[in-house]
Amino acid sequence: MEDVDAAGLDFWSFVALANRRLAQEYGFRHQLATEVLLTLNRASDLVTYDLEAAVHRPRGRSWSAFRLLFVVWLAGPLEPTSAARLTGMSRAAVSNLVKTLVAEGMLDRVPDERDGRSVQLSLTEAGHEEMVSVFREHNEREFGWTNALTETEQRILVMLLGKLITSRAEFGTRSRK
């Protein structure tokens, strides 16, 4: 095992080190897969943290609350199960967020007219006003991040990420229900 000065590593030198050690010391063959997913996760974490810290936390919202409000804003009214599927959150996480957002006056939770056992989530007027306001700032921040890529590169990235997402069923991946 090689000695490493961990204090001198940055993300990219760590990826190179990981690839080298995984291949040479452990015999793993799919270093590019590791590199792709390390990079994808790092990019996602950086963007998510920045949007939450710069836009949502100053307004008293978490990233999860924003995601739920965003989905209900644009797709609602909808059942919590649909909200969970569209946000990528668990049904339990959505349920807990709904309680908080209803108490804060951002969401309405009303019985479903077709099925009395189910409920429909929709934005209140205050929730709608907040989403229109917050999304202006959020969208400008999104533009700042994506502006490093040309429009063509952005479309290619969306296409490639879509391909990763849709191909996952081919090898039995797990996902939230």
N, C-alpha and C positions, 0 to 999 in steps of 0.2 A: 504494500500500500504506500502510495507516494505521500510525502509530507506536503501540506498545503498551508499557505498563509491566508487563512480565512478572512482576516481583516483587509487583505488586499483584493478580495474578489468583488466584482460588481455582478450584475445579473448575467451579462453576456459571457464573462469569463467563467462564471459558475456553470452555465449551460455547456460551455466547451469542456470544462473539467468533468462534469457529469457524463457527457457523451464518451469521453476518453476512458474514464474509470469503468463505466457500465460495460463498455466493449472489452477492454483489456483485462480488467480484474474479475469481472463476473460473467463475461461471455454473452451478454444480452445483444441481440441482433438489431433491434428496432430503435436505434438512437434518434433517427429523424422524427419518429412518432413522438418520442419523449420531448424533443426540442419543439415540435409544433405545439404540443399541449402545454408545456411549460410557458411558452410565449403567449399562447392564447389566454391561459389563466392569468398571467401577469398583466396583459393588456386589459382584460376584463376587470381585474381587481383595481388597477390604476384609474380607469375611467369611472367605475362605480364609486370608488372612494372620493374622487374629485367632484363628481356630480353631487354626491351626498353632502360632502363637507362645504362646498361652495354655494350650493343652491338650496338644498332641502333642510339640512340641520339648522341653518340660520332662521328658517321659518318654523322650526319646531317639528319637523317631519323626518322620519327615517326613510331610507331608500325603499324598504318594503311598503311603507304606507303610500309613498308616491306611486309605486308600481300598481298597487291596488286601486288607488284613486284614478290613475291614468286609464286603466282598463275599464273601470266603471264609467268614467267620463266619455270614453269613445265607443264602447260596445254596449253599455248598459241601457236599460235595466237588465240585470242578469242574476242568475242563481249563484250562490257562493261556490258551488262545485265548478261552474264555468269560469268564475273569477280565478279560482285556484289553478285551473288548467291553463288559462291565458297568461297568468303571471308567472307560472312555474313554481308557485309556492304550494305547500301542503294545505289541505283543507283545514287542518287545525290552526295553522298560521293565519290563514284568511279569517277564520272565525274569531281569533283573538284580536286581530286588527280591526275587524268590523265593530266589535264592542267598543274599542277606543274611539274609532272614527265616528260612530253614531253618537257617543257621549260628547264628542267635540263639535257636533253639529255639521259634520262634513258629509255623512252618508245617512240615507234613510234605509230602513230595513222593514219591508212590509210583507204581509202574507201574500203568497202567489194566488191569484184569482183562480187559476186552473187546478192547483194542487194545494190545499190548505196546510199540508205538512211542510211545504217548502216556502222559502222567502225569496224576494227579489231585492237586489241592492240597486240603489240609484243615488246620484249626487243630490244633495240639497242645493238650494240657491247659493249658499255660502261656499259649498264644495265646488260648485261650478265656477264661481268667481275666482276662487283660489287657484283652480287648475288652469284657467285661462291666463291668470297673472303669472303663476310659477312657470308655466310651460314656455312663456316668452324667454325667460332667463335660462331655463333648462335647454331650450333649443339653440340658443346662441352659444351655450357652452358645448353642446354636441357639435355644432358647426366648427368651433375652435379646435376640437379634437380631430374631426374628420377632414378639416381643411389641409392637413398635411398630405392628403392623398388627392389625386385628380378625381374628377367625376367618374372616369372610366375605372380607375383603381378601386374606388368605393363600390361601384357596381360589381366588379370582379370579386371583391372581398365578401360582399353580401351573397353572391352566387356560391362561393367556396364554403362559406359558413353554412349556408342552406344545404349544401351537399353533405357536409358533416352531420348536420342535424337529421336530415332525412335518411341517411344511410345507417343510422345507429341500430335500426331494427334488424339489420342483417346479421348481427352477432350477439343478439340477445341482451342488449343493454337494459339497465333499469332506469325508470323515471318515476316521477311523482304521479300519483293517480289523481 
